[in-house]
Amino acid sequence: MPDREIATAEARAIGRKLVEVLGEAAVEKTARQCGFLRRRREIAPVALLVASLSALGAGTASWLADILRAFNAFTGKAVRYKPFHNQISKTKFPVFVHAILERLLAKLTGPVLEGVPKDKLARFEEVLIHDGTSFALKDALKKRWPGRFTKVTPAAVELHVTMSVLTDNPVAIVLAPDKETERPFSPKAASLKNRLLLEDRGYEARDFFVAVQDAGGFFVVRGTKKIRPTIRRARDGKGGRIRRLEGKCLSWRTLPRHDVDLEIDWKCDAGKIYSGRLVAFYVEGKRNKKTYVYLHTNLPRETFSASDVSMFYRLRWQVELLFKEWKSHANLHKFDTAKAPIAEGLIWASLLAATLKRAITHAAERACGTELSTQRAACSAKHFLDGILDAVLKCGKQLLRCILAAFAFLARNALRAHPERDRKTGRLAAGLRHVVAA
């Protein structure tokens, strides 16, 4: 099939899905189901949504008025600030936008990466990353969303995100006050069968490790230096025993100046004993100060070496890139509003804009048969997003042409900078490949 036919087929497929999620009929149905729309007004839900996606996803939006100007530009109207403000301050506004986000993730998320056949990472059904990102809100919202640092940021939220490495997109997002602890928002252990979970040090929890093991799941979680499990067996990088460490409590002061692979016993709060694996990677600190990076895992040592554990954990950086993309190119920040529905609604709208751009970029990869950078696509969205949004607002007219133009633009301007480096030392080095390459 010629490239033009492939691109057209992909454009038609994503166009249909966009209309199913963002088209007037679909948006109005969702708005009514959520209670956001009860009777027709001058500010239609679909136009409000399109304006929000444009302002937040294709430009710099610092004020609510930026979204209003986008609304008037798309609709050709001259709506004043007060009726616009009244509409987005409805308590059901965030419920409405969140529902659209969930539908978009369900409809437009597809495979982007896959494990190289017969490679180690291909043994897992999915590779998940879980982490959180926080930012401040206006101080007046401190009762609704109390922050951890009450003097500096009395009002703050944290987004607890579970991201799929294989789809290169989030699969679950929870919004909570920044003051709440992180661990309760981890994926449930029962959902991790045959899956690999990667988490940072804030999610170190013995009871959770036991539950994941019992469920048939796998994990690599960074640990802290405060832990004191008993070392049952210790090995160096070549597999040799380090007997002087065995039977003693872990102490980074007594570890040798090289990587060690430890089998540990660690008493849980419930009285059980967690028996697991802890790989300590030696890192030369400042002034020749000894320091280590601890990685908890239940990956069997016979199959997965210490370097495999380290390589898998490096995939966790993908969620940090996702957070950077949200904050730098989707206007995920504090808006000057003391209205909780507006603040929450704009958070979901920012994530919706970012998710939409990723979906279009991944479709362009499949259409063009080449690997693209979601970061480059996100920062250049003003050159292709508005045309697609305008076509969606006008009931799909010219939508196919706009999507094909977006594909062509991204193929020229959003290529990954160092694809070969990705295969050697980047995310593909862990045993992944692009679906389009396959």
C-alpha positions in Angstrom: 0.0 0.0 0.0 1.5 3.4 -1.0 2.4 5.8 1.8 -0.3 8.2 0.9 -2.9 5.4 1.3 -1.5 4.5 4.7 -1.6 8.1 5.8 -5.1 8.6 4.6 -6.3 5.4 6.3 -4.7 6.5 9.6 -6.1 10.0 9.3 -9.6 8.6 8.7 -9.3 6.3 11.7 -8.2 9.0 14.1 -10.6 11.5 12.6 -13.5 9.2 13.4 -12.3 8.8 17.0 -11.9 12.5 17.4 -15.5 13.1 16.3 -16.6 10.3 18.6 -15.0 12.1 21.6 -14.8 15.8 20.7 -17.6 16.1 18.2 -20.6 18.3 19.0 -23.0 15.4 19.6 -20.6 13.4 21.8 -19.6 16.4 23.9 -23.2 17.6 24.4 -24.2 14.1 25.4 -21.3 13.9 28.0 -22.2 17.4 29.2 -25.8 16.4 29.8 -24.8 13.2 31.5 -22.5 15.1 33.9 -25.1 17.7 34.7 -22.9 20.5 33.2 -25.5 21.2 30.4 -29.1 21.5 31.3 -30.4 23.9 28.6 -28.7 25.4 25.6 -26.9 28.7 26.1 -24.7 31.0 24.0 -21.6 29.2 25.3 -21.9 25.7 23.9 -19.9 22.9 25.6 -18.1 21.9 22.5 -17.0 25.4 21.7 -15.9 25.9 25.3 -13.9 22.7 25.1 -12.3 23.5 21.8 -11.3 27.0 23.0 -9.8 25.5 26.1 -7.8 22.9 24.2 -6.5 25.6 21.8 -5.5 28.1 24.5 -3.9 25.5 26.8 -2.4 23.2 24.1 -1.3 25.5 21.3 -0.2 28.7 23.1 0.6 30.4 26.3 -2.4 30.9 28.6 -1.8 32.9 31.7 -5.3 34.2 32.4 -8.8 33.0 32.1 -9.4 35.8 29.5 -6.9 34.0 27.2 -9.4 31.1 26.9 -12.3 33.6 26.4 -10.4 35.2 23.5 -9.9 31.8 22.0 -13.6 31.0 22.3 -14.6 34.2 20.5 -12.0 33.6 17.8 -13.3 30.1 17.1 -17.0 31.0 17.2 -16.9 34.6 15.8 -18.9 35.8 18.8 -18.2 38.6 21.3 -19.1 36.9 24.6 -18.3 39.0 27.6 -16.2 37.8 30.5 -18.9 37.5 33.1 -21.1 34.9 31.3 -18.0 33.0 30.3 -16.8 33.0 33.9 -20.2 31.9 35.2 -20.1 28.9 32.9 -16.7 27.6 33.8 -17.3 28.2 37.6 -20.1 25.6 37.6 -19.4 22.8 40.0 -19.9 20.2 37.1 -17.3 21.9 34.9 -14.4 19.8 36.1 -16.6 16.6 36.1 -17.4 17.3 32.4 -13.8 17.9 31.3 -12.5 14.9 33.3 -15.1 12.7 31.6 -13.9 13.8 28.2 -10.3 13.1 29.2 -11.2 9.6 30.2 -13.0 9.0 26.9 -10.0 10.3 24.9 -7.6 8.1 26.8 -9.8 5.1 26.2 -10.5 5.8 22.5 -7.2 7.2 21.2 -4.6 5.4 23.2 -2.8 2.5 21.3 0.4 0.6 21.2 3.5 2.7 20.5 6.3 0.5 21.8 6.7 -3.2 22.3 9.2 -5.6 23.8 11.7 -7.0 21.3 10.6 -10.7 20.8 12.5 -13.1 23.0 14.1 -10.3 24.9 13.7 -10.0 28.7 11.2 -7.1 28.7 8.9 -8.9 26.3 8.0 -11.3 29.2 5.8 -8.7 30.7 2.3 -7.9 29.5 2.8 -4.2 30.4 5.4 -2.0 31.9 3.9 0.7 34.2 5.5 3.8 35.8 3.8 5.4 38.8 4.8 8.8 40.2 3.4 12.2 41.1 3.8 15.8 40.2 2.7 18.8 42.3 2.2 22.5 41.9 0.8 25.4 43.8 -2.7 26.9 43.5 -4.0 30.3 44.8 -3.7 30.5 48.6 -7.5 31.0 48.9 -7.9 27.3 47.9 -5.9 26.0 50.9 -9.0 24.5 52.6 -9.9 22.4 49.5 -6.3 21.5 48.6 -3.9 21.9 51.5 -0.3 21.8 50.6 2.6 20.1 52.3 4.6 23.4 52.8 1.9 25.5 54.5 4.0 28.7 54.7 5.4 28.7 51.2 2.5 27.0 49.3 -0.5 26.7 51.5 -2.6 25.5 48.6 -1.2 22.8 46.3 -2.3 19.7 44.4 -0.6 16.6 43.3 -1.4 14.5 40.3 -0.8 10.8 40.9 -0.1 9.3 37.5 0.2 5.7 36.3 1.8 5.7 32.9 2.1 2.9 30.4 5.5 2.6 28.8 4.1 0.6 25.8 1.4 3.1 24.9 3.5 6.1 26.0 0.5 7.6 27.7 -1.1 7.8 31.2 -3.6 5.1 32.0 -4.8 6.6 35.4 -4.6 10.1 36.8 -5.8 11.0 40.3 -6.0 14.6 41.6 -5.5 15.0 45.3 -4.3 17.6 47.9 -0.5 17.8 48.0 -0.6 17.2 51.7 -1.8 13.6 51.3 0.7 10.7 51.3 1.7 9.1 48.0 1.6 5.4 48.7 -2.3 5.0 48.7 -2.4 6.1 45.1 -0.1 3.3 43.8 -1.7 0.8 41.4 -3.4 -2.0 43.3 -1.3 -5.1 43.7 -4.0 -7.4 42.3 -3.8 -5.5 39.0 -0.1 -6.1 38.4 -0.1 -9.8 37.5 2.5 -10.4 34.8 3.2 -6.6 34.8 6.3 -4.7 35.8 5.9 -1.6 38.0 8.5 1.1 38.3 8.3 3.6 41.2 10.5 6.2 42.9 11.6 6.1 46.6 8.4 7.7 47.9 6.6 4.4 47.2 8.9 2.1 49.2 6.6 -0.2 51.2 7.3 -3.7 52.4 3.6 -4.7 52.7 3.0 -3.6 49.1 6.0 -5.6 47.9 4.6 -8.7 49.5 1.1 -8.1 48.0 2.6 -7.6 44.5 4.6 -10.9 44.8 1.5 -12.8 45.9 -0.4 -11.4 42.9 2.2 -12.6 40.5 3.4 -9.1 39.6 6.9 -7.6 39.4 8.4 -4.3 40.6 11.5 -2.1 40.6 11.2 0.5 43.3 13.9 2.9 44.5 14.7 2.7 48.2 16.0 5.0 50.9 19.1 4.8 53.0 17.1 4.7 56.2 16.0 1.0 55.8 17.6 -1.7 57.9 16.7 -5.1 56.6 18.7 -8.2 57.4 21.1 -9.3 54.6 20.5 -13.0 54.0 23.0 -13.3 51.1 25.3 -10.8 49.4 27.0 -11.0 46.0 29.3 -8.8 44.1 29.0 -7.9 40.4 30.6 -11.1 39.3 28.4 -13.3 41.5 30.9 -13.9 44.2 29.7 -14.1 47.8 30.5 -11.3 50.2 30.1 -13.3 53.4 31.1 -10.6 55.9 27.8 -8.8 55.1 25.5 -11.8 55.5 23.4 -12.1 58.6 23.9 -8.4 59.4 21.6 -5.4 59.1 22.1 -3.3 56.0 24.3 -0.3 56.5 25.6 1.7 53.6 28.7 2.5 55.7 29.8 -1.2 55.6 29.1 -1.8 51.9 32.1 -2.1 49.6 32.8 0.6 47.0 31.2 -1.3 44.2 27.7 -2.6 43.2 26.3 -5.4 45.4 23.3 -7.7 44.8 21.6 -8.5 48.1 18.9 -10.9 49.2 17.2 -9.4 52.2 14.6 -10.3 54.9 12.6 -7.3 56.1 9.9 -7.5 58.8 6.6 -5.9 57.7 4.2 -3.9 59.8 1.7 -6.8 59.7 4.3 -9.2 61.2 5.1 -11.0 57.9 8.6 -11.2 56.6 9.3 -9.7 53.2 12.1 -11.7 51.5 13.3 -9.9 48.4 16.1 -8.6 46.4 17.9 -5.2 46.9 20.5 -4.1 44.3 22.8 -1.4 45.6 24.6 0.6 42.9 27.7 2.4 44.1 27.9 6.0 43.0 30.9 8.2 43.7 29.6 11.3 45.6 31.2 14.7 46.0 34.6 14.8 47.7 34.9 11.1 47.2 32.0 10.5 49.6 30.5 7.0 49.4 26.8 6.8 48.4 24.5 4.2 46.8 21.3 4.0 44.8 19.1 1.2 46.3 16.6 -0.6 44.0 14.1 -3.1 45.4 12.9 -5.7 43.0 11.5 -9.2 42.9 12.9 -10.0 39.5 14.7 -13.3 39.8 18.4 -13.0 39.8 18.8 -16.1 37.6 17.1 -14.3 34.7 17.6 -10.6 35.4 21.0 -9.3 36.2 21.7 -6.2 38.3 22.4 -4.3 35.0 18.9 -5.4 33.8 17.3 -4.0 36.9 19.1 -0.7 36.5 18.2 -0.5 32.8 14.5 -1.2 33.5 14.4 1.4 36.2 15.8 4.1 33.9 12.5 3.8 31.9 10.9 5.6 34.9 12.4 8.8 33.4 9.6 8.7 30.8 7.1 9.9 33.3 9.3 12.8 34.3 9.4 13.8 30.6 5.6 13.5 30.6 5.3 15.9 33.6 7.7 18.3 31.9 5.6 18.3 28.7 2.4 19.0 30.7 3.9 22.0 32.6 6.0 23.4 29.7 3.6 22.9 26.7 0.1 22.4 28.1 -0.1 25.3 30.6 -0.4 23.1 33.7 0.1 25.8 36.3 -1.6 28.0 38.8 -4.3 30.2 37.3 -5.4 33.4 39.1 -8.7 32.0 40.4 -10.1 31.3 43.9 -12.9 29.2 42.4 -12.2 25.5 43.0 -14.3 24.3 39.9 -12.3 26.5 37.6 -9.0 25.5 39.0 -9.8 21.8 38.8 -11.5 22.1 35.4 -8.4 23.8 33.9 -6.1 21.1 35.3 -8.1 18.4 33.5 -8.3 20.6 30.4 -4.5 21.0 30.3 -4.1 17.2 30.6 -6.7 16.8 27.9 -4.8 19.1 25.5 -1.5 17.3 26.2 -3.1 13.9 25.7 -4.7 15.0 22.4 -1.4 16.2 21.1 0.3 12.9 22.0 -2.5 10.9 20.3 -2.1 12.9 17.1 1.7 12.5 17.2 1.4 8.7 17.7 -1.0 8.5 14.8 1.5 10.5 12.7 4.1 7.9 13.6 2.0 5.1 12.3 1.0 7.1 9.2 4.5 8.1 8.3 6.3 5.0 9.5 8.9 7.0 11.4 9.7 7.7 15.1 8.6 11.2 16.3 9.3 13.2 19.4 6.3 14.0 21.5 8.2 16.9 23.1 8.9 18.5 19.7 5.3 18.0 18.7 3.9 19.4 21.9 5.9 22.6 21.7 5.0 23.2 18.0 1.3 22.4 18.4 0.2 26.0 17.4 1.1 25.0 13.8 -1.3 22.1 13.5 -3.7 21.8 16.4 -6.0 24.8 15.8 -6.9 23.6 12.3 -7.9 20.2 13.6 -9.9 21.7 16.5 -11.7 24.1 14.1 -12.6 21.2 11.8 -14.0 19.3 14.8 -16.0 22.3 15.8 -17.5 22.6 12.3 -18.9 19.1 12.4 -15.8 17.4 10.8 -15.7 19.5 7.6 -12.1 19.5 6.2 -11.0 17.3 9.2 -9.3 14.7 7.0 -7.3 17.4 5.2 -6.3 19.1 8.5 -5.1 15.8 10.0 -3.1 14.9 6.8 -1.5 18.4 7.0 -0.6 17.7 10.7 1.0 14.4 9.8 3.1 16.1 7.1 4.1 18.9 9.4 5.1 16.5 12.2 7.0 14.2 9.8 9.2 17.2 8.9 9.5 19.0 12.2 9.1 16.5 15.0 11.6 13.7 14.2 13.4 12.3 17.2 16.8 13.9 17.4 18.9 10.8 18.1 17.1 7.6 17.2 20.3 5.6 17.2 21.2 6.8 20.6 17.7 5.8 21.8 18.5 2.2 20.8 21.9 2.2 22.5 21.4 4.2 25.7 17.9 5.5 25.6 14.5 4.0 26.3 14.8 1.4 23.6 18.0 0.0 25.1 16.0 -1.8 27.8 14.7 -4.2 25.1 11.9 -2.1 23.4 11.2 -1.2 19.8 8.8 1.1 18.1 5.7 -0.6 16.7 6.2 1.2 13.4 9.7 -0.2 13.2 8.4 -3.7 13.7 
